[in-house]
Amino acid sequence: MTRVLIVEDNEKNRYLISFILKGEGFDLIEAITGEEGVEKAATEHPDLVLMDIQLPGIDGYETTRRIRASPAGGKIPIIALTSFAMTGDRERALAAGCTGYVEKPINPDTIMDEIRRYLG
């Protein structure tokens, strides 16, 4: 079963993403803070990470950099989920190590297309 780590502090967003992914048969791992996301990426070995950018503690950019620096994080697809939609935000997420970028609010079709793109 494909395992997806959701790093998202907003309970409603986490619920929506979880609802969509469970309906598609994914096994989910959840983290609320960036630090927890780094830890779970290292211990749970997800196949893909959905990364909120605005997190308590370290933000999604730093969380992504730390996951990428870990032994297990080099090849995990990390998709940024953000309500940031300003010029340059996509580039900033990609520069931090994200492999994809999806704007909130989440569209179920868009998020699933992006996930399938990186899982093959």
N, C-alpha and C positions, 0 to 999 in steps of 0.2 A: 504494500500500500504506500502511496506517495505521501510523504510527511511535509507539511508546510508550517513554518514558524511565523506567527503573526506577532509583530512587535507594534503594539498600539495601546495608548493609554486611555483613549476615549471608549467607554463601555458600549455605547450605542454603535460606534463604528466597528468595534471588535465583534459585537453580536451580528451585525449585518454581514461582515466578511465571513465569519464562522458559518452562518446560515447558508451562504452561497456555496462555500467550499465543502461543507458536510453533505449538501445536496448533490455534489459532484463526486462524492466518495473519498475525499481526502481525509487523512489523519492529521489532526491539528495539535499544535503546540502553541501556547500563548505566553506572551511576556508583556508586562505593563511598562517597564522602564528600559532604557537603553542598556544599563548594566545587566539586567536580567536577560535581555535579548542576547548579549554577548555570551553569557554563561550557558544559556540554553542552546545556542548555536554550537558551542563547543561540546556539550554533553549529550545532546539529543540527535545530532547529525541530521538536520532536516535536508530535504531535497531542494527546497526553495524557501526564501525568506521574503515576507511582505513587511516593509519597513516604513512606519510613520516617521516623518521628519521632526515634528514638534513633539518632543518627549520630555518628561521630567528628568532631571539629572543631565546626563549627556544626551545630546540631540541625535537624531537619526544619521546625520553625516558622520559624527564621531563613532557611533555604534557600528556603522558600516565599515569604517576604517579599521576598527578593532577586530571585527569579524574577519575581514580580509587579511589582517596580520596574523591571525591564529592558524595553527596547522591545518585545521579542517575547513577554513573559510575561503580558501583561494578560488575554488571552482563553484561554490554555491551561487546560483542565481539570486540576486537581491533586487526586488522591485520596490522602488520608492512609492509610497502612497502619501500624497500631500495635498493640502488645500492651498499651498503656495503655488501660484500660477503666474508669477512675474517673469519678465524677461531674464533669462540666465539661470533660473531655478533648475530647469532640467539639466543644464550643463553642469551646475554645481553638484547635483546628485550623482551624475555620471562620473564626475571627477573624484568624488568621495569613494567610488567603487561600486555604485549601483549599476545593474545591467539593464534596468528598465525603469520607467517613470509613468505613473498613472495619477491623474488629478482626481481629487475628491470634489463632489460627491461620487461615490462608487457607482458605476453602471455595471450590473452583473455580466452582461455580454462582453463589455470592454475588458473587465478584469480577468474573465475566463480566457479570452483570446490571448491576453498578455501572458498569463500563466502557462497556457499550452504552448505558446511560442518558445518559452524557455525550458519547458520540460520535454519538448519534442514529441 
